[in-house]
Amino acid sequence: MNESSRVEAFSDGVFAIAITLLILEIKVPPHAGDHLWSDLGHQWPSYAAYVVSFLVIGIMWVNHHTLFSYVVRVDRTLMFLNLLLLMTVAAIPWPAGLMAEYLREDNASHVAAAVYSGLMVVMAINFQALWWHVTRTGHLFDDRVDSAAARATRARFALGSLAYPATVLLAFVSAPLTLAAHGVITLYYGFNQLRIPTKEAQEPSPDPAR
């Protein structure tokens, strides 16, 4: 196992634990009796926070795995930046619980949504720092990666992170809308990923007539 694989294996463990802890925020209604259906429906904020947060962690894991599949060497800076990213990932169940608990409240819902959005801002900054360090010289990538083309994606990568600070402002307008916005942003990153440029992709395709 090379250095990159060890870092990714450790990261996978953190992602797995964080995504599993989310389900603990959905409680079994106590003593519901004949009102179980209504009590289950009353817990819709827990379901919403769970689904959105599960997608956040899951798609972050997919993107993290994609990045590290092209990394063959690690340095101390990369390891510490990765730890910062994992610290925010591991913390997601806590603001998810806040959203589940206070989503229907008045003033408290705005605070919960702002905390949730604030953590997402930090996570986006950490992932961006990770990407900027890896693409700084390209010495951590394997030979498949076009390092110059990878560096050229930095501006677009940073531009995509502007959506998260906007959700902090949105938190003081509507907490449910803020949670929905995070779901939309997450799906965007799931279906419109910033691909890592490879040298093969830069080469012209062979003439099929030959």
C-alpha positions in Angstrom: 0.0 0.0 0.0 1.5 3.4 -1.0 1.3 6.6 1.0 -1.7 7.9 -0.9 -3.6 4.7 -0.3 -3.0 4.9 3.4 -4.3 8.4 3.6 -7.4 7.5 1.6 -8.1 4.4 3.7 -8.0 6.5 6.9 -10.2 9.1 5.2 -12.7 6.5 4.1 -13.1 5.4 7.7 -13.9 8.9 8.8 -16.4 9.4 6.0 -18.0 6.0 6.9 -18.4 6.9 10.6 -19.7 10.4 9.9 -22.3 9.2 7.4 -23.5 6.4 9.7 -23.9 8.8 12.7 -26.5 10.8 10.8 -29.2 8.1 11.3 -28.9 8.4 15.0 -30.6 11.8 14.8 -33.8 10.1 13.7 -35.5 9.0 16.9 -38.2 6.4 17.4 -41.4 8.1 18.6 -42.0 7.1 22.2 -45.4 5.8 23.3 -47.0 6.8 20.0 -49.7 4.1 20.1 -52.4 4.7 17.5 -50.7 8.0 16.6 -47.5 6.5 15.2 -48.2 7.6 11.6 -48.8 11.2 12.6 -45.8 11.2 15.0 -43.6 9.8 12.2 -44.8 12.5 9.9 -44.1 15.1 12.6 -40.4 14.2 12.4 -40.0 15.3 8.7 -37.2 17.8 9.6 -35.1 14.9 10.8 -35.7 13.1 7.5 -34.8 16.2 5.5 -31.7 16.9 7.4 -30.6 13.3 7.1 -31.1 13.1 3.4 -29.3 16.3 2.6 -26.5 15.6 5.0 -26.1 12.1 3.7 -25.8 13.5 0.1 -23.3 16.1 1.3 -21.0 13.5 2.9 -21.5 10.9 0.2 -20.7 13.2 -2.8 -17.8 14.7 -0.9 -16.5 11.2 -0.4 -16.9 10.5 -4.2 -15.0 13.6 -5.1 -12.3 12.9 -2.5 -11.9 9.4 -3.8 -11.7 10.7 -7.4 -8.9 13.2 -6.4 -6.9 10.6 -4.5 -7.1 8.1 -7.3 -4.7 10.4 -9.2 -2.4 11.1 -6.2 0.5 8.8 -5.7 2.6 10.8 -3.2 1.7 12.8 -0.1 3.6 15.4 1.9 3.0 16.7 5.4 1.0 19.7 4.1 -1.4 17.5 2.2 -1.9 15.3 5.2 -2.7 18.2 7.5 -5.0 19.8 4.9 -6.8 16.4 4.6 -7.1 16.3 8.3 -8.8 19.7 8.3 -11.2 18.5 5.7 -12.0 15.3 7.7 -12.5 17.4 10.8 -15.4 19.3 9.1 -16.8 16.1 7.6 -16.9 14.4 11.1 -18.7 17.4 12.5 -21.6 17.3 10.0 -23.9 15.1 12.2 -24.0 17.9 14.9 -25.4 20.8 12.7 -27.6 18.2 11.0 -29.1 17.5 14.4 -29.5 21.2 15.1 -31.4 21.5 11.8 -33.6 18.5 12.6 -34.4 19.9 16.1 -35.0 23.6 15.3 -36.1 23.7 11.6 -39.7 24.5 12.6 -38.8 27.1 15.2 -38.8 30.8 14.5 -35.6 32.6 15.5 -33.8 29.3 16.5 -34.2 27.9 13.0 -32.2 30.8 11.5 -29.4 30.1 14.0 -29.4 26.4 13.2 -29.3 27.1 9.5 -26.5 29.6 9.9 -24.4 27.1 11.8 -25.1 24.4 9.2 -24.2 26.7 6.4 -21.1 28.0 8.2 -19.7 24.5 8.5 -20.3 23.9 4.8 -18.4 27.1 4.1 -15.4 25.8 6.1 -15.7 22.4 4.4 -15.6 24.0 1.0 -12.6 26.2 1.9 -10.8 23.1 3.2 -11.4 21.1 0.0 -10.4 24.1 -2.1 -7.2 24.4 -0.1 -6.5 20.7 -0.6 -7.1 21.1 -4.4 -4.9 24.2 -4.6 -2.0 22.4 -2.8 -2.2 19.3 -5.0 -2.3 21.4 -8.2 0.4 23.9 -7.0 3.3 22.0 -8.6 1.6 18.8 -9.6 4.4 16.7 -8.0 1.9 14.7 -6.0 0.0 13.5 -9.0 0.8 10.4 -11.0 2.0 10.7 -14.6 -1.5 10.6 -16.1 -2.4 14.1 -14.9 -1.8 17.2 -17.0 -0.5 19.4 -14.2 -0.7 22.7 -16.1 -4.3 22.0 -17.1 -5.1 21.0 -13.5 -3.7 24.4 -12.2 -5.9 26.2 -14.8 -9.0 24.8 -13.1 -8.3 26.7 -9.8 -10.4 29.7 -10.7 -13.4 27.7 -11.7 -13.0 25.6 -8.5 -13.0 28.7 -6.4 -15.9 30.2 -8.2 -18.0 27.2 -7.3 -17.4 27.8 -3.6 -19.2 31.1 -3.7 -22.6 29.4 -3.4 -21.9 28.3 0.2 -21.4 31.8 1.7 -24.7 32.8 0.1 -26.5 30.1 2.1 -25.3 31.8 5.3 -27.3 34.9 4.3 -30.2 32.7 3.1 -30.2 31.1 6.6 -31.6 34.4 8.1 -34.5 34.4 5.5 -35.7 30.7 5.6 -34.1 27.7 7.3 -36.1 25.1 5.2 -35.1 27.0 2.0 -31.5 26.9 3.2 -31.5 23.2 3.7 -33.1 22.8 0.2 -30.4 25.0 -1.2 -27.7 22.8 0.2 -29.4 19.8 -1.4 -29.4 21.5 -4.8 -25.7 22.5 -4.4 -24.7 19.0 -3.4 -26.6 17.5 -6.4 -24.8 20.0 -8.7 -21.4 18.8 -7.5 -22.6 15.3 -7.9 -23.6 15.6 -11.5 -21.3 18.5 -12.7 -17.9 17.5 -11.2 -14.7 19.3 -12.0 -12.8 16.6 -13.8 -9.1 16.2 -13.3 -7.4 16.9 -16.6 -5.3 14.0 -18.0 -2.7 13.9 -20.7 -4.7 11.3 -22.6 -7.7 13.7 -22.7 -5.4 16.3 -24.4 -4.3 14.0 -27.2 -6.3 14.0 -30.4 -8.4 10.9 -30.9 -7.2 8.5 -33.6 -8.7 8.7 -37.1 -11.4 6.0 -37.3 -10.8 5.7 -41.0 -7.3 4.4 -40.5 
